[in-house]
Amino acid sequence: MARNGNFVYMPQQEPLKIIYEDEDLVVIDKPAGLLSVPGRLPEHQDSAYLRVLAEFPEAKITHRLDMATSGILMFAKHRDAEVAVSKMFQARSVHKNYIALVQGHLKGEGRVEVPLITDWENRPRQMVHFELGKPAQTLYQGQSYDEDQDITRVLLTPITGRSHQLRVHMQYIRHPIIGDQFYHPDYRQSALKRMALHASDLAFKQPLSGIDVAIKAPVPF
């Protein structure tokens, strides 16, 4: 979230978009610009979690997306599901993919493996720190390149789940995400009016029922 006086938190008031539901879980397609959970200030209370609670009063948080990121966000409907999903994430048995637009021509595929730590003087920003940072790994695969705009559409797969991981890793390899106000120096030039990062795919074995689940959220850019 921006930390300057020009920032006004005004998420769009649109209906909750549920893209998967069973007895234990509910998954939504979170719009960009909406907090995953309430902020500390009264004016930052509107969030995906409170909107889900309005329909599922016992819902629990299982993971988060950055405010500027859109896409798949999963909640547990009850305490047992929350515990089971938490163990599933800890075991890294959840497969997640993101689609992003990044600056420059990112060719082929590869791995970014540099440790990350909170930039305490500029929170909530994160930064690469080889001595004190926590291990972080991201796989990337360039999909298409727009020469006129100098933008590459890329598939990102986080192996770890550090805060701002995809955003910092793309900046580190000099391909910052389009519209990223923290890590792209020219983010205001984006015609999208948002950050081009979307949680597009989530696949896992449902920890209570044992069924295989694969969820997709259409990419809005």
The 8 nearest C-alpha neighbors of each residue, nearest first, counted from 0:
[[1, 2, 66, 123, 67, 6, 65, 8],
 [0, 2, 3, 6, 180, 181, 5, 4],
 [3, 1, 0, 4, 6, 5, 122, 121],
 [4, 2, 5, 1, 6, 0, 7, 121],
 [3, 5, 6, 2, 7, 1, 8, 0],
 [6, 4, 3, 7, 1, 2, 8, 0],
 [7, 5, 4, 3, 1, 8, 2, 0],
 [6, 8, 9, 5, 4, 1, 42, 10],
 [9, 7, 10, 6, 43, 42, 32, 33],
 [8, 10, 7, 11, 32, 33, 12, 43],
 [11, 9, 33, 32, 8, 12, 45, 31],
 [10, 12, 13, 9, 33, 32, 30, 31],
 [13, 11, 10, 14, 9, 15, 33, 45],
 [12, 14, 11, 15, 16, 30, 10, 50],
 [15, 13, 16, 12, 50, 17, 11, 30],
 [14, 16, 17, 13, 50, 27, 51, 28],
 [15, 17, 27, 28, 14, 18, 29, 13],
 [18, 16, 27, 19, 26, 15, 28, 25],
 [17, 19, 27, 26, 16, 28, 20, 216],
 [20, 18, 26, 17, 25, 27, 21, 214],
 [19, 21, 25, 24, 26, 22, 18, 17],
 [22, 20, 24, 23, 25, 19, 76, 26],
 [21, 23, 24, 20, 76, 25, 208, 77],
 [22, 24, 76, 21, 80, 75, 77, 25],
 [25, 23, 75, 76, 21, 20, 74, 22],
 [24, 26, 20, 74, 19, 73, 75, 21],
 [27, 25, 73, 19, 72, 18, 17, 74],
 [28, 26, 17, 72, 18, 16, 71, 29],
 [27, 29, 70, 71, 16, 72, 30, 216],
 [30, 28, 70, 69, 27, 71, 72, 31],
 [31, 29, 69, 33, 32, 28, 70, 68],
 [30, 32, 69, 67, 68, 33, 66, 29],
 [31, 33, 67, 66, 10, 30, 34, 68],
 [34, 32, 66, 10, 31, 46, 30, 35],
 [33, 35, 66, 46, 36, 47, 37, 32],
 [34, 36, 47, 46, 63, 48, 64, 33],
 [37, 35, 46, 48, 34, 47, 38, 49],
 [38, 36, 44, 46, 43, 45, 34, 39],
 [39, 37, 43, 44, 40, 36, 34, 41],
 [38, 40, 41, 37, 43, 44, 42, 36],
 [39, 41, 43, 42, 38, 44, 37, 45],
 [42, 40, 43, 44, 39, 38, 37, 45],
 [41, 43, 40, 44, 8, 45, 38, 39],
 [44, 42, 38, 40, 41, 45, 37, 39],
 [45, 43, 37, 41, 38, 42, 46, 40],
 [44, 46, 43, 37, 49, 34, 47, 50],
 [47, 45, 34, 36, 48, 37, 35, 49],
 [46, 48, 35, 50, 49, 51, 36, 34],
 [47, 49, 51, 36, 46, 50, 35, 52],
 [50, 48, 52, 51, 46, 47, 53, 45],
 [49, 51, 47, 53, 48, 52, 46, 15],
 [52, 50, 48, 53, 49, 54, 55, 47],
 [53, 51, 56, 55, 49, 54, 50, 58],
 [52, 54, 50, 51, 55, 56, 49, 48],
 [55, 53, 52, 51, 56, 50, 58, 49],
 [54, 56, 52, 58, 57, 53, 51, 76],
 [57, 55, 52, 58, 53, 54, 51, 76],
 [58, 56, 55, 77, 76, 59, 52, 78],
 [59, 57, 76, 75, 55, 56, 77, 52],
 [60, 58, 75, 74, 76, 81, 61, 77],
 [59, 61, 74, 62, 75, 58, 48, 81],
 [60, 62, 74, 73, 81, 59, 75, 85],
 [63, 61, 60, 73, 72, 64, 74, 85],
 [64, 62, 35, 65, 72, 61, 36, 60],
 [63, 65, 35, 68, 66, 72, 62, 69],
 [66, 64, 68, 67, 63, 34, 35, 163],
 [65, 67, 34, 32, 33, 68, 64, 31],
 [66, 68, 31, 32, 65, 194, 69, 193],
 [69, 67, 31, 65, 196, 66, 197, 64],
 [70, 68, 31, 197, 30, 29, 198, 67],
 [69, 71, 198, 28, 29, 197, 199, 216],
 [70, 72, 28, 198, 27, 29, 216, 199],
 [71, 73, 27, 26, 28, 29, 70, 63],
 [74, 72, 26, 25, 61, 27, 71, 62],
 [75, 73, 60, 25, 61, 59, 24, 26],
 [74, 76, 24, 59, 81, 80, 58, 77],
 [75, 77, 58, 23, 24, 57, 59, 74],
 [78, 76, 80, 75, 57, 79, 58, 81],
 [77, 79, 81, 80, 82, 59, 76, 75],
 [80, 78, 82, 81, 77, 83, 75, 23],
 [79, 81, 83, 75, 78, 82, 77, 23],
 [80, 82, 78, 75, 84, 79, 83, 85],
 [81, 83, 85, 79, 80, 84, 78, 86],
 [84, 82, 80, 86, 85, 81, 206, 79],
 [83, 85, 87, 81, 86, 82, 80, 88],
 [86, 84, 82, 88, 87, 83, 81, 89],
 [87, 85, 89, 83, 84, 88, 90, 82],
 [86, 88, 84, 90, 85, 89, 92, 83],
 [87, 89, 91, 85, 90, 86, 93, 84],
 [88, 90, 86, 91, 87, 85, 92, 84],
 [89, 91, 87, 88, 92, 86, 93, 85],
 [92, 90, 88, 89, 93, 87, 94, 158],
 [91, 93, 90, 87, 88, 94, 203, 89],
 [94, 92, 203, 91, 202, 88, 95, 87],
 [93, 95, 202, 201, 203, 92, 96, 91],
 [96, 94, 201, 200, 156, 93, 202, 157],
 [95, 97, 156, 200, 155, 199, 198, 201],
 [98, 96, 198, 155, 199, 197, 154, 156],
 [97, 99, 154, 197, 153, 196, 155, 199],
 [100, 98, 196, 195, 153, 152, 101, 197],
 [99, 101, 152, 195, 151, 177, 176, 153],
 [102, 100, 176, 177, 151, 175, 174, 150],
 [103, 101, 150, 174, 175, 149, 177, 176],
 [102, 104, 149, 150, 174, 105, 151, 101],
 [103, 105, 151, 106, 144, 150, 149, 102],
 [106, 104, 141, 151, 103, 107, 174, 144],
 [105, 107, 141, 104, 108, 140, 142, 151],
 [108, 106, 141, 140, 105, 109, 142, 139],
 [107, 109, 140, 139, 141, 106, 110, 138],
 [110, 108, 139, 138, 140, 111, 107, 137],
 [109, 111, 138, 137, 139, 112, 136, 108],
 [112, 110, 137, 136, 113, 168, 138, 109],
 [113, 111, 136, 135, 110, 137, 114, 134],
 [112, 114, 135, 111, 134, 127, 115, 136],
 [115, 113, 134, 132, 133, 135, 127, 129],
 [116, 114, 132, 127, 133, 126, 128, 135],
 [115, 117, 132, 126, 125, 128, 127, 133],
 [118, 116, 125, 119, 126, 124, 122, 115],
 [117, 119, 125, 121, 124, 120, 122, 126],
 [120, 118, 122, 121, 117, 123, 124, 125],
 [119, 121, 118, 122, 124, 117, 123, 125],
 [122, 120, 119, 118, 124, 123, 125, 117],
 [123, 121, 124, 119, 118, 120, 117, 125],
 [122, 124, 121, 125, 117, 118, 0, 119],
 [123, 125, 122, 118, 121, 117, 126, 181],
 [126, 124, 117, 118, 116, 123, 163, 115],
 [127, 125, 115, 116, 118, 117, 128, 167],
 [126, 128, 115, 114, 116, 129, 113, 132],
 [129, 127, 132, 130, 115, 131, 114, 116],
 [128, 130, 132, 114, 131, 127, 113, 115],
 [129, 131, 128, 132, 114, 133, 127, 115],
 [132, 130, 128, 129, 133, 116, 114, 115],
 [133, 131, 115, 116, 114, 128, 129, 130],
 [132, 134, 114, 115, 116, 135, 131, 161],
 [135, 133, 114, 132, 113, 115, 136, 112],
 [136, 134, 114, 159, 112, 113, 133, 115],
 [137, 135, 112, 158, 111, 159, 157, 113],
 [136, 138, 157, 111, 158, 110, 156, 112],
 [139, 137, 110, 156, 155, 109, 157, 111],
 [140, 138, 155, 108, 109, 154, 110, 156],
 [141, 139, 108, 154, 153, 107, 142, 155],
 [140, 142, 153, 107, 106, 105, 108, 143],
 [143, 141, 153, 152, 140, 154, 144, 151],
 [144, 142, 152, 151, 141, 145, 153, 150],
 [143, 145, 151, 150, 146, 104, 152, 142],
 [146, 144, 150, 147, 149, 148, 151, 143],
 [145, 147, 149, 148, 144, 150, 104, 151],
 [146, 148, 145, 149, 150, 144, 103, 151],
 [147, 149, 150, 146, 145, 102, 103, 144],
 [150, 148, 146, 103, 145, 147, 102, 104],
 [151, 149, 102, 103, 145, 148, 101, 144],
 [152, 150, 144, 101, 100, 104, 143, 153],
 [151, 153, 100, 143, 142, 99, 141, 144],
 [152, 154, 141, 142, 99, 140, 98, 151],
 [153, 155, 98, 140, 139, 97, 141, 99],
 [156, 154, 139, 97, 96, 138, 98, 153],
 [155, 157, 96, 138, 137, 95, 139, 97],
 [158, 156, 137, 159, 138, 136, 160, 155],
 [159, 157, 136, 137, 156, 160, 138, 135],
 [160, 158, 157, 135, 136, 161, 137, 134],
 [159, 161, 157, 162, 158, 164, 135, 136],
 [162, 160, 164, 159, 163, 135, 115, 133],
 [161, 163, 164, 160, 125, 65, 117, 165],
 [164, 162, 166, 165, 167, 161, 125, 65],
 [165, 163, 161, 162, 167, 166, 168, 160],
 [166, 164, 168, 167, 163, 169, 137, 157],
 [165, 167, 163, 169, 164, 168, 170, 176],
 [168, 166, 170, 164, 169, 165, 171, 163],
 [167, 169, 171, 165, 170, 166, 164, 111],
 [170, 168, 175, 174, 171, 166, 172, 167],
 [169, 171, 175, 173, 167, 174, 168, 172],
 [172, 170, 168, 169, 173, 167, 174, 175],
 [171, 173, 169, 170, 174, 168, 111, 175],
 [174, 172, 170, 171, 175, 169, 102, 103],
 [173, 175, 102, 169, 170, 101, 172, 103],
 [176, 174, 170, 169, 183, 101, 102, 173],
 [175, 177, 101, 179, 100, 102, 178, 166],
 [176, 178, 101, 195, 179, 100, 194, 102],
 [177, 179, 194, 186, 189, 193, 180, 195],
 [180, 178, 194, 183, 181, 186, 177, 182],
 [179, 181, 186, 182, 183, 178, 184, 187],
 [182, 180, 179, 183, 124, 184, 1, 186],
 [181, 183, 179, 180, 170, 175, 184, 167],
 [184, 182, 186, 179, 175, 185, 180, 181],
 [183, 185, 186, 182, 180, 181, 179, 187],
 [186, 184, 187, 183, 188, 178, 189, 180],
 [185, 187, 178, 183, 188, 180, 179, 184],
 [188, 186, 189, 185, 178, 180, 192, 190],
 [187, 189, 186, 185, 190, 178, 192, 177],
 [190, 188, 191, 178, 187, 186, 192, 177],
 [189, 191, 192, 188, 187, 193, 178, 177],
 [192, 190, 193, 189, 178, 194, 195, 220],
 [193, 191, 190, 189, 178, 194, 187, 188],
 [194, 192, 191, 178, 195, 67, 31, 189],
 [193, 195, 178, 179, 196, 67, 177, 68],
 [194, 196, 99, 100, 177, 178, 193, 176],
 [197, 195, 99, 68, 194, 98, 69, 97],
 [196, 198, 69, 70, 98, 97, 68, 199],
 [199, 197, 70, 97, 71, 200, 69, 96],
 [198, 200, 216, 97, 215, 197, 96, 70],
 [201, 199, 215, 96, 95, 214, 198, 216],
 [202, 200, 95, 214, 94, 213, 215, 96],
 [203, 201, 213, 94, 212, 93, 214, 95],
 [204, 202, 93, 212, 211, 205, 94, 92],
 [203, 205, 211, 210, 209, 206, 212, 202],
 [204, 206, 209, 210, 208, 207, 203, 211],
 [205, 207, 209, 204, 83, 208, 84, 87],
 [208, 206, 205, 209, 83, 80, 23, 210],
 [207, 209, 210, 205, 206, 204, 23, 211],
 [210, 208, 205, 206, 204, 207, 211, 212],
 [211, 209, 205, 204, 208, 212, 206, 207],
 [210, 212, 204, 203, 205, 209, 213, 202],
 [211, 213, 203, 202, 204, 210, 205, 214],
 [214, 212, 202, 201, 203, 211, 215, 200],
 [215, 213, 201, 200, 202, 212, 216, 19],
 [214, 216, 200, 199, 217, 201, 213, 71],
 [215, 217, 199, 70, 71, 218, 28, 200],
 [218, 216, 219, 215, 199, 70, 28, 197],
 [217, 219, 220, 216, 199, 197, 98, 70],
 [220, 218, 217, 197, 69, 216, 195, 70],
 [219, 218, 195, 191, 100, 197, 99, 196]]
